[in-house]
Amino acid sequence: MRIAIYSDNFYPEISGISDSICTTALILANQGHDILCVSPYYSEKNYKKRPQEIPFFEHPQVTIIRIPSLPLFKSPTGQSRISIPVLTSLSKVRDFAPDIIHTHSPFGTGIEALLVSKKLRVPLVGTNHTPIEKFVSVYLEKISRTYYAWYYNKCNFVSAPYLGLLDDMRACGFNAECAEIPNPVSVDTFTYTIEKENIKKQNNFPEHMILYTGRLSPEKHIEIIIRAVSLLKNEFPNLHLYITGHGSAEHTLVQEVEKYKLSKLVHFEGFVDNNRLVTLYQASDVFVIMSSAETQSLSLMQAYACGTPAVVARRGALPHYTPNECGIVVEPTDIHEVVDAIRIMITNKELRDRLSLGARTFVQKLSASHIAQQWIDVYTRLTSKI
């Protein structure tokens, strides 16, 4: 099958959307499908934030084309771009002759994908990844949701990793065929090991480790995790928090650490490659995420794959992706509830071991091969209608 994928979020952007697209594209290419990725031009400084480590760039079944773009104002990582939909991809996509076009954005590349699909008379699949109301003012929320509903009604099929996104659009007139399809997890890369204590010793890690990975932006509410560490530091003097990633809230978070005198206990790792990331997951006692804007959280799924249980906020899709066998769901505005959950995770090894097994079992149904097959089933059904 020949699949054209359009997205405003793509490599080198540090983004769960970007990573999930790359993961799916690679496994589809490995299965023999031809993939054409259409994405924005990024500037040189964007590439410096993320060294190349994604193997499909040299894959013989994958072609990547870049189209004109502009920087996105107030980008969470300072990398985001929005493409200019002037059909610069049309001739190359026509030559590629796709069986299906899949758009992961309703804006720049999404408009380009819509126009190209109409001109080439190719079915259009859309995926909504974003709770748009978390990123716009209250005055623009209704307009944004209405636009999303309008755009995705133009697609032959629509998915979201979380049904709540589809329900939000339905309230604004969305009525296209749709389903929940999670983003994939690279379970072959993010793996479990029973050698947690050895990993800690080999890497000179502390006795107790909390981990957060992902974008450092305001909606992630990482300051809650830092506050929790400040309340636990006297009880657990060797408790350390590791934070990976970059983002617009980084400076503010550093100030929070200084305010609570935690500079020796909180470690900002910046961008780390997958080898380091897997090591951090495997060594950590608990993964903590207090975000208010998750529709799945690839970072959380990677923690599960490495057997690291979680404490998550009762917000968005996090409870949906954190059944009782995987972690503890807390009210993020109740700092004492957050602290109590982390304390239980640190002190109760029997609970950690049980949740570790549950997390690993849960995430297997989200493996890249399983999700890729769901997409092939969708693509095949839509193309058979032509």
Secondary structure, DSSP 8 states (H G I E B T S, - for coil): -EEEEE-SS-TTS--HHHHHHHHHHHHHHHTT-EEEEEEE---HHHHHTS----GGGG-TTEEEEEE-EEE-TT-SSS--EEE--SSTTHHHHHHH--SEEEES-SSHHHHHHHHHHHHHT--EEEE----GGGTS-HHHHHHHHHHHHHHHTTSSEEEESSHHHHHHHHTTT--S-EEE----B-TTTS---S-HHHHHHHTT--SEEEEE-S---GGG-HHHHHHHHHHHTTT-TTEEEEEE---TTHHHHHHHHHHTT-TTTEEEEES--HHHHHHHHHH-SEEEE--SS-SS-HHHHHHHHTT--EEEESSTTTTTT--TTTEEEE-TT-HHHHHHHHHHHHH-HHHHHHHHHHHHHHHGGGBHHHHHHHHHHHHHHHHHT-
